[in-house]
Amino acid sequence: MKIEFSSLEEGISKFALNDVSLAFANALRRAMISEVTAFAIEDVKIYDNTSALFDEILTHRLGLIPLVTDPDSFVPRSRCSCNGAGCPQCTVMFTMSVEGPCVVMSGDLISQDAVVRPALDNIPIVKLEKNQKVVIEAQAYMDRGMEHAKWSPVTVCGYKNYPIIVHNEKCDGCGLCVEVCPKEILEVKGSAIGVKDGALESCSLCRLCEQACLNSGIGDEPAIHIGMDDRRFLFTVESAGALPTVGIIRQGLLFLKNQSDELHEALSEIRG
């Protein structure tokens, strides 16, 4: 397996995963979505809520606010020595007391921990009119996206096969395929069609170019062919803010490794 990054930023990363099967690529995608742990608000005590929102809707919105997570400093509540009671090792307390007129924002949540905090301070929660107020106390802890989407650390996590674009000797460089390409990655090079430098990975595999070539009356087979490399995949991972993308990728790979080690150990015991 080999990973080649074309973009590596805290919020979004793009990379090519090479020399793996489709099953492994999909397993990594699923691991990053549902097996990486992140903080989210789960339990909310509402002391006062005279806003236009019902308590349940207000709580739901609080739960969906992404919280910056440090997985090395905390443990999931399910594996904590407190047995789910909630302690500083697995739980972070938030408080909020706001009175209108104003718009309550995620930045109004006050965390007892300097690290675990809203990823963005400008997420609107509820609008308060004069004399309306919201006073709450909330507990946040780490869990997996498998349990609920609010614990998933990604907003986008997907892949596609690496595109392969070739043409045969029938190509006369008429340019019809260039005109229909929605990604504008094709160009006329001499008497044939080619791919612009550095643009191949942008191909969406729509095959509109093949159809345009057939419509030109070239015959039963187009001169340009779009294929896929079944051992190479292009990933896009966008963080919701809880973790940087490199941390999400690392934890996803680590989960697959741990699962593989456990399976290998179980099979070794069965074989005796």
C-alpha positions in Angstrom: 0.0 0.0 0.0 1.2 3.5 -0.8 -0.3 6.9 -0.1 0.4 10.0 -2.2 -1.0 13.3 -1.0 -1.9 15.9 -3.6 -3.3 18.2 -0.8 -2.8 18.0 2.9 -4.5 20.7 5.0 -6.1 20.7 8.4 -9.7 21.0 6.9 -9.5 19.0 3.7 -7.0 16.5 2.2 -6.8 14.7 -1.0 -4.6 11.7 -1.6 -4.1 8.7 -3.9 -4.3 5.3 -2.3 -2.3 2.8 -4.4 -1.8 -0.9 -4.7 -4.9 -1.9 -2.7 -8.2 -3.6 -3.5 -11.6 -2.0 -3.8 -12.6 -3.8 -0.5 -9.7 -2.2 1.4 -10.4 1.3 0.0 -14.0 1.0 1.0 -13.0 -0.3 4.5 -10.8 2.7 5.0 -13.6 5.1 3.9 -16.1 3.4 6.4 -13.5 3.4 9.2 -12.9 7.2 8.8 -16.6 7.9 8.8 -17.8 5.6 11.6 -14.9 4.3 13.7 -12.8 7.4 14.5 -13.7 8.9 17.9 -14.7 12.5 18.4 -16.3 14.6 21.1 -20.0 15.7 20.9 -22.6 17.0 23.4 -24.8 14.2 24.5 -26.5 15.0 27.9 -28.1 18.5 28.4 -29.7 20.0 31.5 -31.9 22.9 30.6 -32.4 25.3 33.5 -34.2 28.0 31.5 -35.3 28.1 27.8 -37.8 30.8 26.8 -36.6 30.8 23.2 -38.8 29.9 20.3 -37.3 26.4 20.1 -38.5 23.4 22.1 -36.1 21.9 24.5 -35.6 18.9 22.2 -34.7 21.0 19.2 -32.3 23.1 21.2 -30.6 20.0 22.5 -30.4 18.5 19.0 -28.7 21.6 17.7 -26.2 21.6 20.6 -25.3 18.0 19.8 -24.5 18.7 16.2 -21.9 21.4 17.0 -18.4 19.9 16.1 -16.0 20.0 19.1 -12.3 20.1 18.9 -11.0 16.7 20.1 -7.7 15.5 21.5 -8.0 11.7 21.5 -4.6 11.3 23.3 -5.9 13.2 26.4 -9.3 11.4 26.8 -10.7 7.9 26.5 -14.2 6.9 25.2 -16.7 6.7 28.0 -17.4 3.1 27.1 -13.8 2.2 28.0 -13.4 4.5 30.9 -12.7 3.3 34.4 -15.7 5.3 35.7 -18.0 2.8 34.0 -20.0 5.4 32.2 -20.6 7.7 35.2 -18.7 10.5 33.6 -15.3 11.8 34.9 -12.5 14.2 33.7 -10.9 11.4 31.7 -13.9 10.9 29.4 -16.3 13.8 29.9 -16.1 17.6 29.4 -18.7 19.9 30.9 -20.1 22.9 29.0 -22.2 25.8 30.4 -24.1 28.5 28.6 -26.2 31.4 29.9 -27.4 34.0 27.3 -30.2 36.6 27.4 -31.6 38.3 24.4 -32.0 40.2 22.2 -29.2 38.4 20.3 -28.4 35.3 18.3 -26.9 32.5 20.5 -23.8 31.2 18.8 -21.6 28.2 19.4 -19.0 30.5 20.9 -21.3 31.2 23.8 -20.6 27.6 25.0 -18.1 27.8 27.8 -16.0 24.6 28.2 -14.3 23.4 31.4 -11.4 22.2 29.2 -9.2 24.5 27.2 -8.8 22.0 24.4 -12.3 20.6 23.9 -14.3 23.6 22.6 -16.5 24.4 19.6 -14.5 24.1 16.3 -16.2 27.3 15.1 -17.5 30.1 17.2 -20.0 31.5 14.7 -22.5 28.6 14.4 -26.0 30.0 15.1 -28.0 28.0 17.6 -31.2 30.1 18.3 -32.3 33.7 18.0 -33.5 35.3 21.3 -35.8 38.2 21.5 -35.9 40.7 24.4 -36.3 39.0 27.8 -35.8 35.6 26.3 -33.0 33.5 27.7 -31.2 30.1 27.5 -29.4 28.6 30.5 -28.0 25.1 30.1 -25.4 22.7 31.3 -24.2 20.0 28.9 -21.9 17.0 29.0 -19.8 16.0 26.0 -17.9 12.8 25.5 -16.1 10.8 22.8 -17.8 8.2 20.8 -17.9 6.9 17.2 -19.9 7.9 14.2 -21.2 4.3 14.2 -23.4 5.4 17.2 -24.6 8.7 15.8 -23.7 11.0 13.0 -22.8 13.8 15.4 -19.7 11.8 16.5 -18.5 11.4 12.9 -15.4 13.6 12.4 -16.0 14.1 8.6 -18.4 16.0 6.5 -17.0 14.5 3.2 -15.2 11.2 2.9 -15.3 9.5 -0.4 -13.2 8.1 -3.2 -13.2 7.2 -6.9 -11.1 5.0 -9.1 -8.1 6.6 -10.6 -9.1 7.6 -14.2 -7.3 6.3 -17.3 -7.8 8.3 -20.5 -6.4 6.9 -23.8 -7.2 7.4 -27.5 -6.5 5.3 -30.6 -5.4 6.0 -34.1 -8.9 7.0 -35.2 -8.6 10.2 -33.2 -8.3 13.2 -35.6 -8.3 15.9 -33.0 -11.8 17.3 -34.0 -12.3 18.7 -30.5 -15.9 17.6 -29.9 -14.9 15.8 -26.7 -13.0 18.9 -25.5 -16.2 21.0 -25.8 -18.4 18.6 -23.8 -15.9 17.8 -21.0 -17.5 19.3 -17.8 -14.1 19.4 -16.0 -12.3 21.0 -18.9 -9.4 18.6 -18.7 -9.0 17.8 -22.4 -7.2 19.7 -25.1 -6.2 19.3 -28.7 -2.6 18.3 -29.0 -1.4 18.4 -32.6 -3.7 16.0 -34.5 -5.1 14.2 -31.4 -6.7 14.7 -28.1 -4.7 14.8 -24.8 -5.1 15.6 -21.1 -4.0 18.9 -19.7 -0.9 18.7 -17.5 -1.9 17.9 -13.9 -5.6 17.7 -14.8 -6.1 13.9 -15.0 -7.2 13.4 -11.4 -10.1 15.9 -12.0 -11.8 13.5 -14.4 -15.2 12.5 -13.1 -15.5 9.4 -15.3 -18.7 10.8 -16.8 -17.8 9.5 -20.3 -19.5 12.4 -22.1 -16.4 12.6 -24.3 -16.9 9.1 -25.5 -20.5 9.9 -26.4 -19.5 13.1 -28.2 -17.0 11.1 -30.2 -19.6 8.5 -31.2 -22.0 11.3 -32.2 -19.4 12.5 -34.7 -20.1 9.5 -36.8 -16.8 7.8 -36.2 -18.4 4.3 -36.0 -19.4 1.9 -33.3 -16.4 2.5 -31.1 -15.2 6.0 -29.9 -11.6 7.1 -30.5 -11.2 8.2 -26.9 -11.6 5.7 -24.1 -12.2 6.3 -20.3 -11.1 3.6 -18.0 -10.4 3.0 -14.3 -7.4 1.7 -12.4 -8.9 -0.9 -10.1 -5.8 -0.8 -7.7 -5.6 2.9 -7.3 -8.1 5.3 -5.7 -8.5 9.1 -5.2 -9.7 10.0 -1.8 -11.2 13.3 -0.5 -11.5 13.8 3.2 -13.0 16.9 4.7 -13.0 17.4 8.5 -16.0 18.7 10.4 -13.6 20.4 12.8 -13.2 17.9 15.6 -9.9 16.5 14.2 -7.4 17.6 11.5 -7.7 15.4 8.4 -4.3 13.8 9.0 -5.6 12.6 12.4 -8.7 11.2 10.8 -6.7 9.3 8.2 -4.3 8.0 10.8 -7.0 6.8 13.2 -8.9 5.1 10.3 -5.7 3.2 9.3 -5.0 2.3 12.9 -8.5 0.9 13.4 -8.0 -1.4 10.3 -4.7 -2.5 11.6 -6.1 -3.3 15.1 -9.0 -5.2 13.5 -6.6 -7.2 11.3 -4.3 -8.0 14.3 -7.3 -9.2 16.3 -8.5 -11.4 13.5 -5.0 -12.9 13.0 -4.8 -13.7 16.7 -8.2 -15.3 16.7 -7.4 -17.5 13.7 -4.1 -18.5 15.3 -5.9 -19.7 18.5 -8.4 -21.7 16.4 -5.6 -23.4 14.5 -4.0 -24.3 17.8 
